């Protein structure tokens, strides 16, 4: 009788244990991806020379020597992010406005942020143009969101 009770208790303990929850879906709050293009030949990528990027009111500086694309995070605690992009001595202020929708992914993954009604504006110093000026949403980071011409 004791063996049966012990066996039953052991089986109950084993069956009551649940598998650990691991986030396997890779939910990522997307970053904003900028691609730099030649202003004259708009189909050609154009690297920046000595690009410095920093968020307004932040200490962090992204330093890129020469690049044709830039991946930058947006502020999930605000509806606006302002970046300063400096190429040489000329600083361009790039402003991104948006609304945030938090999307529940799963219990183990939690939430990810989706940026909706996204608008862009620029002080247009060394950046001569950019496209698009608005986006319906930024849900992933599979491709560039904004083309910047300089």
KEKE-3310 file (N, C-alpha, C; in steps of 0.2 Angstrom, whole numbers, plus 5000, padded with zeros to 4 digits):
npx = (5004:5010:5019:5011:5005:5016:5021:5010:5010:5022:5020:5010:5017:5026:5018:5012:5021:5025:5031:5044:5041:5047:5051:5050:5046:5052:5048:5049:5051:5050:5064:5068:5072:5084:5088:5101:5102:5108:5106:5105:5106:5094:5091:5102:5112:5120:5134:5136:5147:5157:5146:5137:5126:5113:5101:5089:5091:5098:5112:5118:5128:5128:5140:5145:5156:5156:5142:5127:5115:5105:5101:5089:5083:5066:5058:5049:5042:5037:5028:5035:5051:5067:5080:5097:5107:5122:5133:5149:5151:5138:5122:5108:5091:5080:5064:5052:5036:5023:5010:5008:5005:5003:5006:5000:5010:5013:5012:5025:5033:5028:5024:5025:5029:5020:5022:5011:5003:5014:5024:5036:5048:5060:5074:5081:5095:5109:5102:5093:5080:5067:5059:5046:5034:5025:5019:5009:5011:5024:5029:5038:5056:5061:5064:5070:5063:5062:5068:5082:5088:5103)
npy = (4994:5006:5008:5010:5022:5031:5030:5035:5048:5053:5052:5061:5073:5074:5075:5087:5097:5110:5114:5126:5142:5149:5162:5161:5167:5178:5192:5209:5225:5236:5245:5261:5262:5270:5274:5280:5290:5296:5313:5318:5307:5298:5284:5278:5272:5281:5284:5291:5303:5302:5302:5307:5303:5308:5306:5319:5327:5316:5307:5297:5293:5288:5283:5283:5280:5279:5276:5268:5266:5267:5261:5265:5267:5270:5281:5273:5278:5290:5300:5306:5307:5314:5316:5321:5323:5323:5328:5331:5347:5351:5351:5341:5341:5328:5324:5313:5308:5299:5287:5275:5258:5245:5228:5212:5198:5185:5176:5172:5180:5193:5210:5220:5235:5244:5256:5269:5279:5287:5301:5311:5324:5337:5347:5351:5353:5347:5337:5335:5330:5319:5303:5292:5305:5302:5287:5273:5263:5256:5241:5231:5227:5223:5230:5245:5260:5274:5284:5294:5308:5316)
npz = (5000:5004:4994:4983:4986:4987:4974:4967:4972:4967:4953:4952:4956:4945:4934:4937:4935:4925:4908:4906:4901:4887:4876:4860:4849:4845:4847:4842:4846:4833:4826:4818:4801:4791:4775:4765:4750:4734:4730:4717:4708:4711:4712:4717:4730:4743:4752:4769:4775:4788:4799:4813:4825:4837:4849:4854:4869:4875:4880:4872:4858:4842:4831:4815:4803:4788:4780:4772:4777:4792:4808:4820:4836:4842:4854:4866:4877:4874:4862:4852:4844:4842:4832:4830:4816:4811:4798:4795:4799:4799:4806:4805:4810:4813:4815:4822:4823:4831:4836:4849:4849:4860:4858:4863:4864:4869:4884:4889:4880:4882:4878:4863:4855:4842:4830:4825:4813:4808:4806:4798:4799:4794:4797:4786:4782:4777:4773:4759:4754:4759:4759:4763:4769:4778:4786:4788:4798:4808:4809:4808:4805:4793:4781:4774:4780:4778:4765:4763:4755:4750)
capx = (5000:5014:5022:5006:5004:5022:5021:5005:5012:5028:5017:5007:5022:5029:5013:5010:5026:5024:5036:5046:5039:5052:5049:5053:5043:5056:5044:5054:5049:5055:5068:5067:5078:5085:5093:5104:5103:5111:5100:5105:5104:5089:5091:5109:5114:5126:5136:5137:5154:5158:5140:5136:5119:5112:5094:5088:5091:5101:5119:5121:5129:5130:5145:5146:5161:5153:5136:5122:5109:5106:5095:5089:5077:5061:5056:5042:5039:5034:5025:5040:5058:5070:5087:5101:5111:5128:5138:5154:5149:5131:5118:5101:5087:5075:5059:5048:5030:5019:5006:5011:5000:5006:5003:5002:5013:5012:5014:5032:5036:5026:5022:5029:5026:5019:5021:5006:5002:5020:5026:5043:5050:5067:5077:5083:5101:5112:5097:5089:5074:5066:5052:5039:5034:5021:5019:5003:5014:5031:5028:5044:5062:5063:5067:5070:5056:5063:5074:5085:5092:5108)
capy = (5000:5012:5009:5013:5029:5034:5030:5040:5055:5054:5053:5068:5078:5074:5078:5094:5101:5112:5116:5133:5146:5153:5166:5158:5170:5184:5199:5214:5232:5238:5251:5264:5260:5275:5273:5286:5290:5302:5317:5319:5300:5295:5277:5276:5273:5286:5283:5297:5303:5304:5303:5307:5303:5307:5308:5325:5326:5310:5307:5292:5295:5283:5285:5279:5283:5279:5271:5270:5265:5268:5258:5269:5265:5276:5281:5270:5282:5297:5300:5309:5306:5319:5314:5325:5319:5328:5326:5336:5353:5353:5346:5341:5338:5324:5323:5307:5309:5293:5285:5269:5253:5239:5222:5207:5193:5179:5176:5172:5186:5200:5215:5223:5241:5245:5263:5270:5286:5290:5307:5313:5331:5338:5354:5351:5357:5343:5332:5339:5328:5312:5300:5296:5310:5298:5280:5270:5260:5253:5235:5226:5230:5219:5234:5252:5264:5281:5286:5301:5311:5321)
capz = (5000:5004:4987:4978:4988:4985:4966:4965:4974:4962:4947:4953:4956:4938:4929:4939:4933:4918:4905:4907:4896:4883:4871:4854:4843:4844:4846:4843:4845:4828:4825:4812:4797:4786:4769:4762:4743:4731:4728:4710:4705:4716:4713:4719:4737:4744:4759:4772:4777:4795:4801:4820:4827:4844:4851:4857:4876:4877:4880:4868:4851:4837:4827:4809:4798:4782:4779:4767:4781:4799:4812:4826:4840:4844:4861:4867:4882:4871:4855:4847:4845:4838:4831:4826:4811:4809:4793:4796:4804:4798:4810:4803:4815:4810:4820:4820:4828:4831:4841:4850:4851:4862:4856:4867:4860:4873:4891:4889:4877:4884:4873:4858:4853:4835:4829:4820:4811:4809:4802:4798:4797:4794:4797:4779:4781:4773:4770:4754:4754:4761:4757:4763:4774:4783:4786:4792:4804:4808:4813:4808:4803:4787:4776:4776:4781:4775:4760:4764:4749:4752)
cpx = (5004:5018:5018:5005:5010:5022:5016:5007:5018:5025:5013:5011:5025:5024:5011:5015:5024:5031:5038:5043:5045:5049:5053:5050:5047:5052:5049:5050:5053:5059:5067:5073:5078:5090:5095:5105:5106:5105:5100:5103:5100:5089:5097:5110:5120:5127:5137:5145:5155:5151:5140:5129:5118:5104:5094:5087:5093:5108:5122:5122:5131:5135:5146:5151:5158:5148:5131:5115:5110:5099:5095:5083:5072:5060:5049:5039:5036:5031:5029:5047:5062:5078:5091:5106:5116:5132:5143:5152:5142:5127:5111:5097:5081:5070:5054:5042:5026:5014:5009:5005:5004:5002:5005:5004:5011:5014:5021:5036:5034:5023:5027:5026:5026:5018:5016:5006:5009:5021:5033:5044:5057:5069:5080:5090:5105:5108:5093:5082:5073:5059:5051:5039:5029:5021:5013:5006:5021:5030:5034:5050:5065:5066:5067:5064:5057:5069:5076:5090:5097:5114)
cpy = (5006:5013:5012:5020:5033:5035:5035:5047:5057:5056:5060:5074:5079:5077:5085:5099:5104:5114:5124:5136:5150:5156:5164:5162:5177:5191:5205:5221:5235:5245:5254:5263:5266:5273:5279:5285:5297:5306:5318:5312:5296:5288:5274:5277:5277:5286:5290:5297:5306:5306:5302:5308:5303:5310:5315:5323:5320:5311:5302:5295:5289:5286:5281:5283:5284:5274:5273:5269:5266:5265:5262:5267:5272:5275:5279:5274:5289:5296:5304:5307:5311:5316:5320:5321:5324:5325:5332:5341:5354:5348:5347:5338:5334:5322:5317:5308:5302:5292:5278:5264:5247:5233:5216:5201:5186:5180:5176:5178:5193:5204:5218:5230:5242:5253:5265:5278:5290:5296:5309:5321:5332:5345:5356:5355:5353:5338:5336:5337:5321:5309:5294:5301:5307:5291:5278:5267:5257:5247:5230:5230:5226:5223:5241:5256:5271:5281:5293:5303:5316:5321)
cpz = (5000:4997:4982:4980:4986:4977:4964:4966:4969:4956:4947:4952:4948:4934:4931:4937:4926:4915:4906:4900:4893:4877:4865:4848:4841:4842:4847:4842:4839:4829:4819:4807:4791:4781:4766:4754:4740:4728:4720:4706:4710:4717:4716:4726:4738:4751:4762:4774:4784:4799:4809:4821:4834:4845:4855:4865:4879:4876:4874:4861:4847:4832:4821:4805:4791:4781:4775:4771:4788:4802:4818:4830:4841:4851:4862:4873:4880:4864:4850:4849:4840:4838:4828:4822:4809:4804:4792:4801:4804:4801:4807:4809:4812:4816:4817:4826:4826:4836:4843:4852:4853:4861:4860:4862:4863:4880:4892:4886:4879:4878:4869:4856:4845:4835:4824:4819:4811:4804:4803:4796:4798:4794:4790:4778:4775:4769:4765:4753:4757:4759:4760:4769:4780:4781:4790:4798:4802:4812:4813:4805:4797:4781:4778:4776:4778:4771:4761:4758:4752:4746)
residu = (UNK:UNK:UNK:UNK:UNK:UNK:UNK:UNK:UNK:UNK:UNK:UNK:UNK:UNK:UNK:UNK:UNK:UNK:UNK:UNK:UNK:UNK:UNK:UNK:UNK:UNK:UNK:UNK:UNK:UNK:UNK:UNK:UNK:UNK:UNK:UNK:UNK:UNK:UNK:UNK:UNK:UNK:UNK:UNK:UNK:UNK:UNK:UNK:UNK:UNK:UNK:UNK:UNK:UNK:UNK:UNK:UNK:UNK:UNK:UNK:UNK:UNK:UNK:UNK:UNK:UNK:UNK:UNK:UNK:UNK:UNK:UNK:UNK:UNK:UNK:UNK:UNK:UNK:UNK:UNK:UNK:UNK:UNK:UNK:UNK:UNK:UNK:UNK:UNK:UNK:UNK:UNK:UNK:UNK:UNK:UNK:UNK:UNK:UNK:UNK:UNK:UNK:UNK:UNK:UNK:UNK:UNK:UNK:UNK:UNK:UNK:UNK:UNK:UNK:UNK:UNK:UNK:UNK:UNK:UNK:UNK:UNK:UNK:UNK:UNK:UNK:UNK:UNK:UNK:UNK:UNK:UNK:UNK:UNK:UNK:UNK:UNK:UNK:UNK:UNK:UNK:UNK:UNK:UNK:UNK:UNK:UNK:UNK:UNK:UNK)
# end
